[in-house]
Amino acid sequence: MGSETLHQSPQAGTRLKHVNQKSQPWRMATVSLGLLCVVLLITVISLSVHYDEQYYGLSRLQTSYNNLTEEKLQLQRTVSEQEKKISELGPCPDGWRRLRCSCYYFSNNSKTWSASRQDCRERGADLLIINSREEQHFLNTLGEKMHYWIGLTDSEKEGIWKWVDGTTPTTTQLNWLVIRFWREGEPNNAQGGENCAVFNSFSDNLGIIQSWNDQPCSLLIHWVCKYTPNVSS
């Protein structure tokens, strides 16, 4: 019995070896297939995430495009309304110049700030209030080294600058004006009592827009009046 068992053991071992050899390729195939499935799953997830990012990115671009299109249409409507308004405005008086909707008078003689403002009022206008960079450049077309009173003063309270219509620029607007239009270091009240603003023109080709400074209101210089004509009937 024992010798028979010993005689059969090598055969059993051989069969087991053959079974293991036959099953090994299947195990490798199974492992490879599993790894492939994992790779495919990761790829699908990555593509899905990428697709979502692209989709939402495209959606944001479409929204931005729609908003810009609406803004463009609104600007076109605004331009059309302004052009219509300008076409309906009455003409500027003789000796006045037009910039868009407003008329401007440039004096030929010199007066104090108060007398200059009084002259503007008698003409149905007021001293110039500068609202834009465009107006600043417009004044620079008058020639070099010209000096004009404008409607800006801090005579009520030192350092608090107000336009002649009583408005006080907001902090943002004031910073913008200081950076853009005042000369460097101005206003400085250097001589004391410098409570009125002066525009100093340069050649517009120089691209200089920092041209304001404060001066004593009693100084005799030229001035600029501004008004908007009524819509013609």
Backbone torsions as a table, in degrees:
resi	resn	phi	psi	omega
1	MET	NA	-44.7	179.8
2	GLY	-66.0	-40.6	179.7
3	SER	-67.3	-30.8	178.4
4	GLU	-68.5	-40.2	179.2
5	THR	-64.4	-41.1	178.9
6	LEU	-67.2	-30.9	-179.8
7	HIS	-72.6	-30.5	-176.9
8	GLN	-85.5	-21.6	-174.9
9	SER	-60.0	-43.3	177.9
10	PRO	-61.6	-34.6	179.9
11	GLN	-68.5	-41.9	178.5
12	ALA	-63.2	-40.9	178.2
13	GLY	-63.8	-38.2	179.1
14	THR	-65.4	-41.8	179.5
15	ARG	-64.2	-42.1	178.9
16	LEU	-62.4	-38.6	178.6
17	LYS	-64.7	-42.0	178.8
18	HIS	-65.0	-39.2	179.2
19	VAL	-63.0	-44.2	179.1
20	ASN	-63.1	-40.3	179.4
21	GLN	-66.1	-36.8	179.9
22	LYS	-72.8	-35.1	-177.1
23	SER	-81.4	-19.1	-177.4
24	GLN	-60.4	-46.0	177.8
25	PRO	-59.1	-36.0	179.4
26	TRP	-66.9	-39.1	177.5
27	ARG	-64.5	-41.7	178.3
28	MET	-63.5	-40.9	178.9
29	ALA	-64.6	-40.2	179.6
30	THR	-64.5	-44.8	178.5
31	VAL	-63.0	-44.0	179.8
32	SER	-62.4	-43.1	179.2
33	LEU	-63.4	-39.8	178.0
34	GLY	-63.2	-44.4	177.9
35	LEU	-62.6	-40.1	178.8
36	LEU	-62.8	-40.7	178.1
37	CYS	-62.7	-41.0	178.2
38	VAL	-62.8	-45.1	178.7
39	VAL	-61.5	-44.0	179.4
40	LEU	-63.2	-40.8	179.1
41	LEU	-62.9	-45.2	178.2
42	ILE	-61.8	-41.2	179.4
43	THR	-63.0	-44.6	179.8
44	VAL	-62.3	-43.0	178.9
45	ILE	-63.3	-43.9	179.6
46	SER	-62.1	-44.7	179.1
47	LEU	-64.3	-37.6	179.2
48	SER	-64.4	-44.9	178.0
49	VAL	-62.8	-44.5	178.9
50	HIS	-61.5	-41.1	179.2
51	TYR	-63.3	-44.1	179.4
52	ASP	-61.4	-42.5	179.1
53	GLU	-62.7	-44.2	179.1
54	GLN	-64.7	-40.0	-178.5
55	TYR	-64.1	-48.9	-179.7
56	TYR	-68.0	-34.5	175.3
57	GLY	-62.7	-43.6	177.9
58	LEU	-64.9	-38.0	178.7
59	SER	-63.4	-42.2	177.8
60	ARG	-64.8	-41.5	177.9
61	LEU	-62.4	-40.0	179.4
62	GLN	-64.8	-40.8	177.9
63	THR	-63.7	-44.0	177.9
64	SER	-62.0	-41.3	179.1
65	TYR	-62.2	-44.1	179.5
66	ASN	-62.9	-41.3	179.1
67	ASN	-64.8	-43.5	179.2
68	LEU	-65.0	-37.5	177.7
69	THR	-63.0	-42.7	178.8
70	GLU	-65.3	-41.1	177.4
71	GLU	-63.0	-40.1	178.5
72	LYS	-62.1	-44.4	179.1
73	LEU	-63.7	-39.5	179.0
74	GLN	-65.3	-41.0	177.3
75	LEU	-64.1	-39.6	177.9
76	GLN	-63.1	-40.9	177.7
77	ARG	-64.8	-40.6	179.5
78	THR	-64.0	-44.0	178.3
79	VAL	-61.1	-43.5	179.6
80	SER	-62.0	-42.0	178.9
81	GLU	-64.6	-41.4	179.1
82	GLN	-66.1	-41.4	178.2
83	GLU	-63.1	-39.7	177.6
84	LYS	-65.4	-41.9	179.8
85	LYS	-62.7	-43.6	179.7
86	ILE	-62.3	-40.7	-179.1
87	SER	-66.1	-25.2	-178.9
88	GLU	-90.5	-10.2	-179.4
89	LEU	-68.9	146.5	174.0
90	GLY	-71.0	162.6	-178.0
91	PRO	-70.5	155.5	174.0
92	CYS	-73.0	149.1	177.5
93	PRO	-61.9	160.9	176.6
94	ASP	-58.5	137.3	179.0
95	GLY	87.9	-3.3	177.5
96	TRP	-103.0	156.7	177.6
97	ARG	-116.5	147.7	-178.6
98	ARG	-106.1	140.9	166.6
99	LEU	-134.2	109.1	-176.4
100	ARG	54.4	-118.7	-173.2
101	CYS	-88.5	-4.1	-172.5
102	SER	-114.7	156.3	176.9
103	CYS	-114.1	146.2	-174.5
104	TYR	-130.5	135.2	176.5
105	TYR	-115.8	128.0	179.4
106	PHE	-111.7	119.3	-174.0
107	SER	-70.8	155.4	176.0
108	ASN	-101.5	-13.2	179.1
109	ASN	-119.7	-178.0	-173.8
110	SER	-120.2	141.8	177.7
111	LYS	-147.0	171.1	173.2
112	THR	-69.8	170.0	-179.6
113	TRP	-61.5	-46.5	-179.0
114	SER	-63.9	-44.0	179.4
115	ALA	-66.5	-34.9	177.8
116	SER	-65.2	-42.3	178.7
117	ARG	-65.6	-39.0	177.7
118	GLN	-61.5	-40.1	177.4
119	ASP	-61.2	-43.3	179.1
120	CYS	-61.7	-42.3	-179.3
121	ARG	-63.7	-38.8	177.9
122	GLU	-65.4	-21.2	177.4
123	ARG	-92.8	6.1	-179.2
124	GLY	78.0	23.3	-176.9
125	ALA	-132.7	-159.4	174.3
126	ASP	-154.0	167.9	176.5
127	LEU	-57.9	148.9	-173.1
128	LEU	-59.3	130.3	167.7
129	ILE	-107.0	120.4	-178.5
130	ILE	-91.8	117.8	-176.0
131	ASN	-106.6	-8.8	-173.3
132	SER	-154.2	163.7	174.4
133	ARG	-63.7	-32.3	-179.8
134	GLU	-61.3	-43.0	177.6
135	GLU	-64.0	-38.8	179.0
136	GLN	-59.8	-45.4	177.7
137	HIS	-66.9	-36.3	179.2
138	PHE	-59.0	-43.1	178.8
139	LEU	-65.9	-30.8	179.7
140	ASN	-70.7	-13.6	177.9
141	THR	-78.5	-4.0	-175.8
142	LEU	-77.0	-16.0	-177.8
143	GLY	125.7	168.4	-176.7
144	GLU	-85.0	150.6	172.3
145	LYS	57.9	40.6	173.1
146	MET	-102.9	144.3	-177.0
147	HIS	-126.7	129.5	-175.7
148	TYR	-137.0	139.0	168.8
149	TRP	-67.8	140.9	170.2
150	ILE	-123.4	166.3	-171.9
151	GLY	-82.3	54.5	-179.4
152	LEU	-132.8	128.0	-176.3
153	THR	-150.4	153.2	171.6
154	ASP	-121.2	34.1	-176.3
155	SER	-67.6	-26.2	179.2
156	GLU	-72.5	-43.9	179.5
157	LYS	-148.6	124.5	-176.3
158	GLU	-56.7	128.1	177.6
159	GLY	89.8	-11.6	177.4
160	ILE	-103.6	98.2	-175.1
161	TRP	-86.4	133.3	179.9
162	LYS	-130.6	147.5	172.0
163	TRP	-78.5	164.4	-177.5
164	VAL	-67.5	-15.4	176.0
165	ASP	-85.7	5.2	176.3
166	GLY	90.0	-6.5	-178.1
167	THR	-77.9	144.8	175.8
168	THR	-112.5	123.4	179.9
169	PRO	-57.4	143.8	174.7
170	THR	-68.2	170.4	-179.5
171	THR	-57.1	-44.5	-179.3
172	THR	-63.5	-46.4	-179.3
173	GLN	-64.3	-40.4	-178.9
174	LEU	-64.1	-44.3	177.1
175	ASN	-60.1	-41.4	179.7
176	TRP	-62.2	-43.4	179.7
177	LEU	-66.3	-42.3	-179.7
178	VAL	-61.1	-45.0	-177.8
179	ILE	-68.6	-39.9	-169.7
180	ARG	-91.2	-39.7	-166.6
181	PHE	-113.9	-30.6	177.4
182	TRP	-73.7	145.3	171.5
183	ARG	-64.1	159.6	178.9
184	GLU	-60.9	129.3	-179.7
185	GLY	84.7	0.0	179.7
186	GLU	-107.2	153.9	-7.3
187	PRO	-75.8	144.8	-174.0
188	ASN	-126.2	-7.3	-179.9
189	ASN	50.4	41.6	-169.9
190	ALA	-57.9	-43.4	-176.2
191	GLN	-95.4	1.7	-175.3
192	GLY	78.3	133.5	179.9
193	GLY	75.7	18.2	175.7
194	GLU	-86.2	87.8	-170.2
195	ASN	-113.1	5.9	-178.6
196	CYS	-128.0	143.3	-174.3
197	ALA	-92.3	140.3	179.5
198	VAL	-120.3	137.6	171.9
199	PHE	-96.4	129.8	177.9
200	ASN	-113.0	116.0	-174.7
201	SER	-84.8	146.5	174.1
202	PHE	-125.1	171.6	172.3
203	SER	-63.5	128.6	-178.4
204	ASP	-63.2	-21.9	179.6
205	ASN	-67.5	-20.1	-180.0
206	LEU	-76.7	-16.5	-179.9
207	GLY	70.1	23.5	-179.0
208	ILE	-89.4	125.0	177.0
209	ILE	-121.0	-8.1	178.0
210	GLN	-86.4	91.5	-167.9
211	SER	-136.5	8.7	178.9
212	TRP	-93.4	150.0	167.2
213	ASN	-152.2	161.7	178.9
214	ASP	-94.1	146.4	-179.0
215	GLN	-141.2	160.6	172.9
216	PRO	-59.9	135.4	-175.9
217	CYS	-66.5	-14.2	-180.0
218	SER	-83.3	-5.5	-179.5
219	LEU	-64.5	141.4	179.2
220	LEU	-96.2	108.6	176.5
221	ILE	-144.4	176.8	178.2
222	HIS	-72.0	173.7	-179.8
223	TRP	-149.1	166.5	178.9
224	VAL	-127.1	128.1	173.9
225	CYS	-102.4	154.4	-179.9
226	LYS	-144.3	138.5	171.4
227	TYR	-156.3	161.9	178.5
228	THR	-110.0	118.9	-179.1
229	PRO	-65.6	154.4	178.2
230	ASN	-71.1	155.8	175.5
231	VAL	-68.1	130.5	-178.6
232	SER	-68.7	145.9	-178.9
233	SER	-85.8	NA	NA
